[in-house]
């Protein structure tokens, strides 16, 4: 058998670590089985079964989920060709690679007709053998992905009809009754069990880490969930934090140290604000995602990781790519599975639930009695844009409770905070909340000032749930002026 030195690193369409089912080697010569095993181990394929008696193959396949079979044709007891027919008849999903000393075109054609994936002639070169086995493993991985996706689609269809979540508990830390968020949860249940990397996008403060933890919990991965914030990390710190270092890698590195990627082994690495990484670090992240390979600082030898990557950012991904600040290949590799979390202003139905929760939480933290919220609280909170989303809402509520004395919660400090914010004093009328009317169409007949005024008053009242004081604040006029305009509108009607 010809031996070739394999390259130290080989990039694969699918990482070797994704191949969960074993390769079955079948040959009556023990020495050949040992040679096959050595070649596969050299390439990182460790899940291997070997049989030197063809009579044991079918019983083994009946109880073991095998990805591929490497089969010799000339064997005692049950010849390889007869075994090939039995395997493809009873286990058609298993890829079979024929390896034989007979360089016979007719035999090769017959084997391929019976369903063999490949036909190799002994002595087979290492590269040819490895390439064929990897192709079989990749086909098996693809089949498993398709089967899993089909099951998830059927499950998702059922869940969408009933709005029932299979893993409701995984989302218990995310307070919401928004239909948009429920749709996100259903999608998460569909993709969580895949080992593909996930891109989580959304504005600051929307809960990207909570969503990522839910993906991890549903995935069933046994390893840990390890979170890393990449914002502000230069390439050296990023590499040392994630990949660790070898003794002597830099001054002060007096011993080997594992990076966080080792802690995430068999689990999930959550990389927050990954888009802030420089290009050099992005290349290292791409290598990690594509083939599970990384280099500790000070090492020339690659190491492998089976951690799943979840990357998150609050930045405009498409803009970063177009400006050259984010590698296009990294974007496309991550964008296979994307979860976008809508901002709080697009799910204002969650405000009452969140406000009540933060009132309770703030009171406990400050060792105060929970204040009674006035009826105007939710309309007031609904009038704001929340660039900081849920994190900003929490801060606003905490500040109000901290300044609260007793009885009903005062809204003075909340109104003062909102009035100082640019988003509040200059509202974006293009934002459409559920049930709101649209701006009058100016593509045809140009609207009159009266029509624009009536629209703005109607929209302000909707956003404030009919509270005229808050509506007047949104419009930048006094409550008396708003009352006067409402009376004039009634007179015209």
Residue pairs with C-beta under 8 A, 6 or more apart in sequence:
1 32
1 35
1 122
1 123
1 124
2 123
2 124
2 125
2 126
3 126
4 125
4 126
4 127
6 42
6 43
6 126
6 127
6 130
8 301
8 302
9 291
9 293
9 302
10 43
10 291
11 290
11 291
12 134
12 138
12 291
13 138
14 137
14 138
14 141
14 142
15 290
15 291
15 292
15 306
16 43
16 44
16 45
16 291
16 292
16 304
17 292
17 304
17 305
17 306
18 141
18 195
19 45
19 47
19 67
19 137
19 140
19 141
20 47
20 144
21 47
21 65
21 66
21 67
21 140
21 144
22 47
22 48
22 49
22 64
22 66
22 67
23 40
23 45
23 47
23 48
23 49
23 66
23 67
23 68
23 69
23 70
23 133
23 136
23 137
24 49
24 50
24 51
24 57
24 60
24 61
24 64
24 66
24 68
24 69
24 70
25 33
25 36
25 37
25 48
25 49
25 50
25 51
25 70
26 50
26 51
26 52
26 54
26 57
26 69
26 70
26 71
26 72
26 75
26 80
26 83
27 33
27 36
27 52
27 70
27 72
27 75
27 99
28 52
28 53
28 54
28 72
28 75
28 76
29 52
29 72
30 52
32 72
33 50
33 52
36 50
36 70
36 129
37 48
37 50
39 126
39 129
39 130
40 46
40 48
40 130
40 133
41 48
43 130
43 134
44 304
45 133
45 134
45 137
49 60
49 64
49 66
51 57
51 60
53 77
54 75
54 76
54 77
54 78
54 79
54 80
54 83
55 77
55 78
57 69
57 78
57 83
57 87
58 83
58 86
58 87
58 90
60 66
61 69
61 87
61 90
61 91
61 94
62 90
66 91
66 94
67 94
67 95
67 136
67 137
67 140
67 141
68 94
68 95
68 96
68 97
68 117
68 133
68 136
68 137
68 140
69 87
69 94
69 95
69 96
69 97
70 97
70 99
70 133
71 80
71 83
71 84
71 87
71 96
71 97
71 98
71 99
72 80
72 98
72 99
72 100
73 79
73 80
73 81
73 98
73 99
73 100
73 102
73 107
73 111
74 80
74 100
74 101
74 102
75 83
78 86
80 98
80 100
81 107
81 110
81 111
81 114
84 96
84 98
84 111
84 114
84 115
84 116
85 114
87 94
87 96
88 94
88 96
88 114
88 115
92 115
93 140
93 143
94 140
95 117
95 135
95 136
95 139
95 140
96 115
96 116
96 117
97 116
97 117
97 118
97 119
97 120
97 132
97 133
97 136
98 108
98 111
98 116
98 118
98 119
98 120
99 120
99 121
99 122
99 124
99 129
100 107
100 119
100 120
100 121
100 122
101 121
101 122
102 121
103 121
107 119
108 119
111 119
112 119
117 132
117 135
117 136
117 139
118 132
118 135
118 136
120 128
120 129
120 132
145 194
148 193
148 194
149 190
149 194
152 189
152 190
152 191
152 193
153 190
155 166
155 189
155 190
156 186
156 187
156 189
156 190
158 164
159 165
159 166
159 186
159 189
160 186
163 182
165 171
165 182
165 185
165 186
165 189
166 189
167 189
167 192
167 214
167 217
167 218
170 214
170 217
170 218
171 185
171 214
173 210
173 213
173 214
174 181
174 207
174 210
174 211
174 214
175 350
175 353
175 354
175 357
176 182
176 347
176 350
176 353
177 349
177 350
177 353
178 342
178 347
178 349
178 350
180 342
180 346
180 347
181 341
181 342
181 347
181 350
184 211
184 339
184 340
184 341
184 342
185 214
187 339
188 211
188 214
188 215
188 218
188 339
189 218
191 198
191 215
191 337
191 339
192 214
192 215
192 216
192 218
192 219
193 218
193 219
193 220
194 337
195 308
196 336
196 337
197 289
197 308
197 309
197 310
197 311
197 333
197 334
197 336
197 337
198 212
198 215
198 308
198 309
198 310
198 311
198 334
198 337
198 338
198 339
199 311
199 312
199 313
199 317
199 334
199 335
199 337
199 338
199 339
200 208
200 211
200 212
200 310
200 311
200 312
200 313
200 338
200 339
200 340
200 341
201 208
201 312
201 313
201 314
201 317
201 338
201 339
201 340
201 341
202 208
202 312
202 314
202 340
202 341
202 342
202 343
203 314
203 343
203 387
203 389
204 314
204 387
204 388
204 389
204 391
205 344
205 386
205 388
205 389
205 390
205 391
205 392
206 341
206 342
206 343
206 344
206 389
206 390
207 341
207 389
207 390
208 272
208 312
208 314
208 341
209 227
209 270
209 272
209 312
211 339
211 341
212 225
212 227
212 268
212 270
212 310
212 312
213 225
213 270
215 268
215 310
215 339
216 225
216 267
216 268
216 270
216 308
216 310
219 268
219 308
221 266
221 267
221 268
221 308
222 266
222 267
223 264
223 265
223 266
223 267
223 268
223 307
224 263
224 264
224 267
224 268
225 264
225 267
225 268
225 270
226 260
226 263
226 264
226 267
226 268
226 269
226 270
226 307
227 270
227 272
228 241
228 242
228 260
228 269
228 270
228 271
228 272
229 272
229 273
230 238
230 271
230 272
230 273
230 274
230 276
230 277
230 281
231 272
231 273
231 276
232 276
233 241
233 276
233 277
233 281
234 278
235 278
235 280
235 281
235 284
236 250
236 297
238 277
238 281
238 284
239 259
239 281
239 284
239 295
239 297
240 249
240 259
240 297
241 259
241 260
242 259
242 260
242 261
242 269
242 284
242 294
243 259
243 261
243 284
243 294
243 295
243 296
243 297
243 303
244 256
244 257
244 258
244 259
244 261
244 262
244 296
244 297
245 253
245 256
245 257
245 259
245 296
245 297
245 298
245 299
246 253
246 256
246 296
246 297
246 298
246 299
247 253
247 254
247 255
247 256
247 298
248 298
249 296
249 297
249 298
249 299
250 297
250 298
253 297
253 298
256 296
259 294
259 296
260 269
261 269
261 288
261 294
261 305
261 307
262 305
264 305
264 307
265 305
265 306
265 307
266 306
266 307
267 307
267 308
268 307
268 308
268 309
268 310
269 307
269 308
269 309
269 310
270 310
270 312
271 285
271 309
271 310
271 311
271 312
272 312
272 313
273 312
273 313
273 314
273 315
274 285
274 311
274 312
274 313
275 313
275 315
275 317
275 320
275 325
275 326
276 313
276 315
277 285
279 327
282 326
282 327
282 330
283 327
284 294
284 295
285 309
285 311
285 330
286 327
286 329
286 330
286 333
287 293
287 294
288 294
288 305
288 309
289 309
289 330
289 333
289 334
290 333
292 304
292 305
292 306
293 302
293 303
293 304
293 305
294 302
294 303
294 305
295 301
295 302
295 303
296 303
309 334
311 334
317 326
317 331
317 335
320 326
320 331
321 328
321 331
343 386
343 389
344 350
344 351
344 386
344 389
344 390
344 393
345 385
345 386
345 431
345 433
346 433
348 382
348 433
348 434
349 434
351 378
351 381
351 382
351 393
352 378
354 390
354 393
355 373
355 377
355 378
355 381
355 393
355 397
356 373
358 393
358 394
358 397
358 398
359 370
359 371
359 373
359 397
359 401
359 409
360 370
361 394
362 368
362 397
362 398
362 400
362 401
362 402
363 369
363 370
363 371
363 401
365 398
366 401
366 402
368 401
368 404
369 406
371 401
371 404
371 406
371 407
371 408
371 409
372 407
372 408
372 409
373 408
373 409
374 408
374 409
374 411
376 411
376 467
376 469
376 470
377 409
377 411
377 414
378 465
379 463
379 464
379 465
379 466
379 467
379 470
380 411
380 414
380 415
380 418
380 464
380 467
380 470
381 393
381 396
381 414
382 463
382 464
382 465
383 418
383 424
383 463
383 464
383 470
383 473
383 474
384 418
384 421
384 423
384 424
385 421
385 423
385 424
385 427
385 428
385 431
386 392
386 393
386 423
387 421
387 423
388 395
396 414
396 417
399 413
399 417
400 409
400 410
400 411
400 413
400 414
401 409
403 410
403 413
404 410
415 473
418 424
419 425
419 473
425 476
427 474
429 439
429 456
429 459
432 438
433 462
433 463
435 462
436 459
436 462
436 463
437 455
437 458
437 459
437 462
439 455
440 447
440 451
440 452
440 455
441 447
453 485
454 489
456 475
457 471
457 475
457 482
457 485
457 486
457 489
460 471
460 472
460 474
460 475
461 468
461 471
463 471
463 474
464 470
464 471
464 474
468 479
468 482
468 483
468 486
469 479
471 482
472 478
472 479
472 481
472 482
475 482
